[in-house]
Amino acid sequence: MASLELQRQIEDFYAAYVETLDDGDLEKWPDFFVEDAIYKVIPRENYARNLPLATMRYESRNMLRDRVVTIQKTILHAPRYMRHMLSNIRIHRDEGGVLDVRANYLVLQTLVEQPTTVFSTGRYLDTVVRDGNGFLFKQRLVVFDSELVPNSLIYPL
């Protein structure tokens, strides 16, 4: 069982992560990961069947930085606002500063002059490591619930 202080620190880390994304500070997104991090966005069915195919897969902080440049400089898309909601952030294991953390997420999308819609729902299955006074993701596995992938899945979840 994680201590209340550790739980609070992890919740603060997760809140800072989604705040960075929601505020559009994408260039700060890779800073939440270790250098050799794994970031995957995978459908629930593939995860359940242990199939390796992921919708997005990045294997280093530099690959995440490349994604940010791609989003900011090369992809043309309608302006939008994204809003993440997190729930049930739980530390499942803490072994020597390596934490297995799970959380549910909901991402809402608002396009200019259109109503807000549900963009994605699912869960995070993460490996988080202590880094000095804070934390970094060693692995972030985003398992989305829908069998359909939104056309605009260009942003990190």
Secondary structure as the mmCIF struct_conf table of DSSP 4:
data_model
#
loop_
_struct_conf.conf_type_id
_struct_conf.id
_struct_conf.beg_label_comp_id
_struct_conf.beg_label_asym_id
_struct_conf.beg_label_seq_id
_struct_conf.end_label_comp_id
_struct_conf.end_label_asym_id
_struct_conf.end_label_seq_id
HELX_RH_AL_P HELX_RH_AL_P1 LEU A 4 ASP A 22
TURN_TY1_P TURN_TY1_P1 ASP A 23 GLY A 24
HELX_RH_3T_P HELX_RH_3T_P1 LEU A 26 PHE A 32
STRN STRN1 PHE A 33 PRO A 43
HELX_RH_AL_P HELX_RH_AL_P2 ARG A 44 ALA A 48
TURN_TY1_P TURN_TY1_P2 ARG A 49 ASN A 50
BEND BEND1 THR A 55 THR A 55
STRN STRN2 MET A 56 TYR A 58
BEND BEND2 SER A 60 SER A 60
HELX_RH_AL_P HELX_RH_AL_P3 ARG A 61 LYS A 73
TURN_TY1_P TURN_TY1_P3 THR A 74 THR A 74
STRN STRN3 ARG A 80 GLU A 95
TURN_TY1_P TURN_TY1_P4 GLY A 96 GLY A 97
STRN STRN4 VAL A 98 LEU A 111
TURN_TY1_P TURN_TY1_P5 VAL A 112 GLU A 113
BEND BEND3 GLN A 114 GLN A 114
STRN STRN5 THR A 117 ASP A 131
TURN_TY1_P TURN_TY1_P6 GLY A 132 ASN A 133
STRN STRN6 GLY A 134 PHE A 144
BEND BEND4 ASP A 145 ASP A 145
BEND BEND5 GLU A 147 LEU A 148
HELX_LH_PP_P HELX_LH_PP_P1 VAL A 149 PRO A 150
TURN_TY1_P TURN_TY1_P7 ASN A 151 ILE A 154
BEND BEND6 TYR A 155 TYR A 155
#
